Amino acid sequence: MEFNDTETQALLRDTADRLIRDKYEFETRKKYLASAEGYSAALWKEYGELGLLGIDASEDHSGSGGDFSDLAVVLEAFGRGLAVEPFLSSIILSAAALRASGDKAAQDEYLPKLATGEMKMALAYGEPGSRYTLTHCETTAKADGDGHVLNGQKAVVLGADDADMLIVSARTSGASSDAEGISLFLVPRGASGLTVRTITNMDDRRAGEVTLESVRARAMLGASVGALPVLEAAVDRATAAVCCEAVGAMEAVNQLTLEYLKTRNQFGRPIGKFQVLQHRMADMMMAEQSARSMMALAISNVDNPDLKERAKAISAAKVQIGKSGNIVGRGAIQLHGGIGMTMEYVAAHYFRRLTSIEKMFGDTDYHLARFAAL
């Protein structure tokens, strides 16, 4: 496999790295988090102007026609900078669901708006008690005239607090755990009966607890009631995306820790001179490289038409990256000592993000079981 960047990827990497370096200094990031949006609206606009939001969108949809490997270099940069903009919820999850749905009218209407940053969307599929099971859907959609009436709850919906439109999964037939009978509906943010309660996750990113009480939805995404493959495609793509982000975060925290070992003096010399700490640092670097190798596997399979092979590759990557993130994150905290535990120091934020990523879209145990089942 070729691991060198293409010319396009090198340009994207340079653009994203420069943007993060110039606009994501740690104290500036704190200001973004404290803002009304919980991220930088100005920077989101700049992402759109630079073409970062439309990397893998087609030219017909205001994108550059790239693929996931092009997107991956930007995701790594976001991981290194701990970027908090709603890229994952809007550009990865929602755009993937739109594409996988096969609904050309919806694609033509919304994908260009996502690619330019004009609109933000969120995919509301998880429910209280569903854990990582995509087939679990208790939200109901009852046919009513020219549309449907939705009732139910969605839990920890990434980006829901600021989305202009929600893509909501709801059951039109079958029992709550049936694979068939799930449909997707487009619900605008201001819809009557829709309530979004903003929450802040452990990694500082915001999400929403969504309640639907007799919400009328006229737009069904796609014509069938078999939306499970759409959800699987979107979640697999998002899983690969957070794998890329995690590798970027591991790289950054390893460099941070290495510099600390070189400059922190104890007993008259840098603590990096102590062999036991060198061994720990070596373990962390090896964990990062193992994660990077598995990230490459996920990238190469994220659009694999063989759905079983896609699922196996992404689950395998998520398992290794979850383990590597734990080694790197915990190692960074321990090697930094007391300062690594404080929220005023960036190492703690990398650890929290890596811990959150391990739980997102299926934790290590879930993906290990999924891989074994496949």
C-alpha positions in Angstrom: 0.0 0.0 0.0 1.2 3.5 -0.8 1.5 5.6 2.3 2.9 8.8 0.7 0.6 11.7 0.2 -0.7 12.6 -3.2 -0.1 16.2 -4.4 -3.7 17.0 -3.4 -3.3 15.4 0.0 -0.1 17.3 0.7 -1.9 20.5 -0.1 -4.8 19.6 2.1 -2.5 18.6 5.0 -0.6 21.8 4.7 -3.8 23.9 4.6 -5.3 22.1 7.6 -2.1 22.1 9.6 -1.6 25.8 9.0 -5.2 26.6 10.0 -5.0 24.6 13.2 -1.6 26.1 14.0 -2.8 29.6 13.5 -6.3 29.4 14.8 -6.3 26.7 17.4 -3.8 27.7 20.1 -5.0 26.1 23.4 -6.2 29.4 25.0 -8.1 30.3 21.8 -9.7 26.9 21.8 -11.0 27.6 25.3 -12.7 30.8 24.0 -14.4 28.8 21.2 -15.8 26.3 23.8 -17.1 29.2 25.9 -18.9 30.8 23.0 -22.7 30.5 22.3 -22.1 27.9 19.6 -19.4 25.9 21.5 -17.1 26.3 18.5 -15.8 29.0 16.2 -18.5 30.0 13.7 -16.0 32.2 11.9 -13.6 29.2 11.5 -16.4 27.0 10.2 -17.1 29.6 7.5 -13.4 29.6 6.7 -13.4 25.8 6.4 -16.1 26.2 3.7 -14.2 28.9 1.9 -11.1 26.7 1.8 -13.0 23.7 0.5 -12.4 21.6 3.6 -16.1 20.8 4.0 -16.5 19.5 0.4 -13.5 17.4 0.0 -15.3 14.2 -0.7 -18.4 15.8 -2.2 -18.8 15.6 -6.0 -18.3 18.6 -8.2 -22.0 18.6 -8.9 -22.6 19.1 -5.2 -20.1 22.0 -4.9 -17.3 19.7 -3.7 -13.9 18.8 -5.1 -14.6 15.1 -5.9 -12.0 13.7 -3.6 -12.2 10.4 -1.6 -11.9 9.4 2.0 -8.1 9.2 1.9 -8.1 12.9 1.0 -10.5 13.6 3.9 -8.3 11.6 6.3 -5.4 14.0 6.3 -7.7 16.8 7.4 -9.2 14.6 10.1 -5.7 13.9 11.4 -5.0 17.6 11.6 -8.3 18.2 13.5 -7.2 15.5 15.9 -3.8 17.1 16.5 -5.6 20.4 17.2 -8.5 19.1 19.1 -10.9 20.9 16.8 -14.4 21.1 18.1 -16.4 22.3 15.0 -19.3 20.0 13.9 -17.3 18.3 11.1 -18.1 14.8 12.2 -21.8 15.3 12.7 -22.5 17.3 9.6 -19.8 16.5 7.0 -19.3 12.8 7.8 -22.4 11.3 9.4 -25.1 13.4 7.7 -23.5 13.6 4.3 -22.8 9.9 4.3 -26.5 9.2 5.2 -27.7 11.4 2.3 -25.4 9.7 -0.2 -26.2 6.2 1.0 -30.0 6.9 0.9 -30.0 7.1 -2.9 -32.4 10.1 -2.6 -31.2 12.2 -5.5 -33.6 15.1 -4.8 -32.4 15.4 -1.2 -28.8 15.0 -2.3 -29.1 17.8 -4.8 -30.7 20.1 -2.3 -28.6 19.5 0.8 -25.2 18.2 -0.2 -24.1 21.5 -1.8 -25.2 23.4 1.3 -23.2 21.1 3.5 -20.1 21.4 1.3 -20.1 25.2 1.4 -21.0 25.5 5.1 -24.4 27.1 4.4 -26.2 24.4 6.4 -25.4 22.0 9.2 -27.1 18.7 9.7 -27.1 16.0 12.4 -28.0 12.3 12.3 -30.3 11.3 15.1 -30.3 7.5 15.4 -29.2 6.5 18.9 -31.7 6.1 21.7 -31.7 5.6 25.5 -30.9 2.0 26.1 -29.9 1.2 22.5 -26.1 1.2 23.2 -24.5 0.6 19.9 -27.3 -1.5 18.3 -28.4 0.2 15.1 -31.5 -2.0 14.8 -32.9 -0.7 18.2 -35.4 1.9 17.3 -38.4 2.7 19.5 -39.2 6.1 17.9 -42.3 5.7 15.8 -43.5 7.2 12.5 -47.2 6.9 11.8 -48.5 7.7 8.4 -50.8 10.7 8.4 -52.0 12.3 5.2 -49.1 13.4 3.0 -46.5 12.7 5.8 -45.7 11.0 9.0 -46.1 11.9 12.7 -42.9 11.1 14.8 -42.8 10.3 18.5 -39.8 9.2 20.5 -36.4 10.2 21.9 -32.9 10.3 20.6 -29.9 10.3 22.8 -26.5 12.0 22.5 -27.1 13.3 19.0 -23.8 14.8 17.9 -24.2 18.3 16.5 -28.0 18.4 17.2 -27.7 21.5 19.4 -26.7 23.7 16.4 -28.0 21.7 13.4 -30.4 23.4 10.9 -31.8 20.0 9.9 -32.0 16.6 11.7 -32.1 13.2 9.9 -34.2 11.2 12.3 -34.5 7.4 12.3 -38.0 6.2 13.1 -39.9 2.9 12.9 -42.7 2.6 10.4 -43.2 -1.1 11.0 -42.0 -4.1 13.1 -40.9 -4.5 16.6 -38.3 -2.2 18.3 -35.4 -4.5 17.5 -36.3 -5.6 14.0 -33.8 -5.0 11.3 -36.5 -4.1 8.8 -39.1 -1.3 9.2 -36.7 1.6 9.9 -37.0 4.8 7.9 -35.2 8.2 7.9 -37.0 11.5 8.0 -35.8 15.1 7.5 -36.9 17.3 10.4 -36.1 21.0 10.4 -34.8 22.4 13.6 -37.8 24.6 14.2 -40.4 21.9 13.7 -43.3 22.0 16.1 -43.0 19.4 18.8 -39.2 19.0 18.4 -37.2 19.7 21.6 -33.3 19.7 21.7 -31.6 19.8 25.1 -28.0 20.7 24.8 -25.4 18.6 26.6 -21.6 18.8 26.8 -19.8 15.5 26.4 -16.6 14.6 28.3 -14.5 15.7 25.4 -16.0 19.3 25.5 -18.0 18.7 22.3 -21.7 19.5 22.4 -24.6 17.1 21.5 -28.3 17.1 22.0 -31.0 15.0 23.7 -33.8 15.1 21.2 -37.5 14.7 22.0 -40.1 14.3 19.3 -43.7 14.8 20.3 -46.1 14.5 17.4 -43.6 16.0 15.1 -44.9 16.2 11.5 -42.4 15.1 8.9 -43.3 15.3 5.2 -39.9 14.4 3.8 -38.8 10.8 4.0 -35.1 10.3 3.1 -35.3 7.6 0.4 -38.5 5.7 -0.5 -37.9 2.4 1.3 -38.4 1.3 4.9 -35.0 -0.4 4.8 -32.8 2.4 6.2 -30.5 0.1 8.2 -27.9 -0.2 5.5 -27.9 3.6 5.3 -27.2 3.9 9.0 -24.5 1.2 8.8 -22.7 3.0 6.0 -22.9 6.3 7.8 -21.7 5.0 11.1 -18.9 2.9 9.5 -17.7 6.0 7.8 -17.9 8.0 11.0 -16.0 5.3 12.8 -13.2 5.4 10.3 -13.2 9.2 10.7 -12.7 9.2 14.4 -9.9 6.6 13.9 -8.1 9.2 11.8 -8.7 11.9 14.4 -7.5 9.6 17.1 -4.2 9.0 15.3 -3.7 12.7 14.9 -4.4 13.2 18.6 -1.9 10.4 19.5 0.8 12.0 17.4 0.3 15.4 19.1 0.2 14.1 22.6 3.3 11.9 22.0 5.2 14.9 20.8 4.0 17.0 23.7 5.1 14.3 26.2 8.5 13.8 24.5 9.2 17.5 24.8 8.2 17.4 28.4 10.6 14.6 29.1 13.4 16.6 27.5 12.8 19.8 29.5 11.5 18.7 32.9 14.4 18.3 35.3 14.6 16.2 38.4 17.6 15.1 40.4 19.7 17.4 38.3 18.9 16.1 34.9 16.0 15.8 32.4 13.5 13.0 33.4 13.8 11.7 29.9 17.2 10.3 30.9 15.6 7.8 33.2 15.4 4.4 31.4 12.1 3.4 32.8 10.5 6.6 31.3 12.2 6.0 28.0 10.6 2.5 27.9 7.2 4.0 28.6 7.7 6.6 25.9 8.8 3.9 23.4 5.6 1.9 24.2 3.5 5.0 23.5 5.3 5.6 20.1 4.8 2.0 19.1 1.1 2.2 20.0 0.8 5.3 17.8 2.4 3.4 14.9 0.2 0.4 15.4 -2.8 2.7 15.3 -1.6 4.4 12.1 -1.3 1.1 10.3 -4.8 0.1 11.3 -6.1 3.6 10.3 -4.7 2.8 6.8 -6.7 -0.4 6.7 -9.9 1.5 7.6 -9.3 4.2 5.0 -8.7 1.6 2.3 -12.0 -0.2 3.1 -14.4 2.6 4.0 -15.9 2.6 0.5 -15.5 -1.2 -0.1 -18.5 -2.5 -1.9 -18.1 -5.8 0.0 -20.0 -4.7 3.1 -18.7 -7.6 5.2 -15.1 -6.8 4.4 -15.8 -3.1 5.1 -17.2 -3.9 8.5 -14.4 -6.3 9.4 -11.7 -3.8 8.5 -13.3 -0.9 10.3 -14.0 -2.9 13.5 -10.4 -4.2 13.5 -9.1 -0.7 13.2 -11.4 0.6 15.9 -10.2 -2.1 18.3 -6.6 -1.4 17.8 -7.0 2.4 17.9 -9.0 2.1 21.1 -6.2 0.1 22.7 -3.5 2.4 21.4 -5.4 5.5 22.5 -5.6 4.1 26.0 -1.8 3.4 26.1 -0.9 6.8 24.8 -3.4 8.8 26.8 -2.7 7.1 30.1 1.0 7.2 29.4 0.9 10.9 28.7 -0.9 11.7 32.0 1.4 9.5 34.0 4.6 10.9 32.5 3.5 14.4 33.0 2.6 13.8 36.6 0.3 16.1 38.5 0.2 18.8 35.7 -1.2 16.2 33.3 -4.4 15.9 35.4 -5.3 19.6 35.3 -7.8 21.0 32.8 -5.5 24.1 32.4 -3.0 21.8 30.5 -3.7 20.4 27.1 -2.6 16.8 27.8 -5.7 16.2 29.9 -7.9 17.3 26.9 -6.1 14.9 24.6 -6.7 12.1 27.1 -10.4 12.9 27.4 -10.8 13.0 23.6 -9.1 9.7 23.1 -11.2 8.2 25.8 -14.4 9.5 24.2 -13.3 8.2 20.8 -12.9 4.7 22.2 -16.6 4.8 23.2 -18.0 6.4 20.1 -19.8 4.3 17.5 -19.0 1.1 19.4 -16.4 0.6 22.1 -13.5 -1.9 22.0 -15.6 -4.8 23.3 -18.4 -4.1 20.8 -16.1 -4.0 17.8 -14.2 -7.1 19.0 -17.5 -9.0 19.1 -18.6 -7.6 15.8 -15.3 -8.7 14.2 -15.6 -12.1 15.7 -19.2 -12.5 14.5 -18.2 -11.6 10.9 
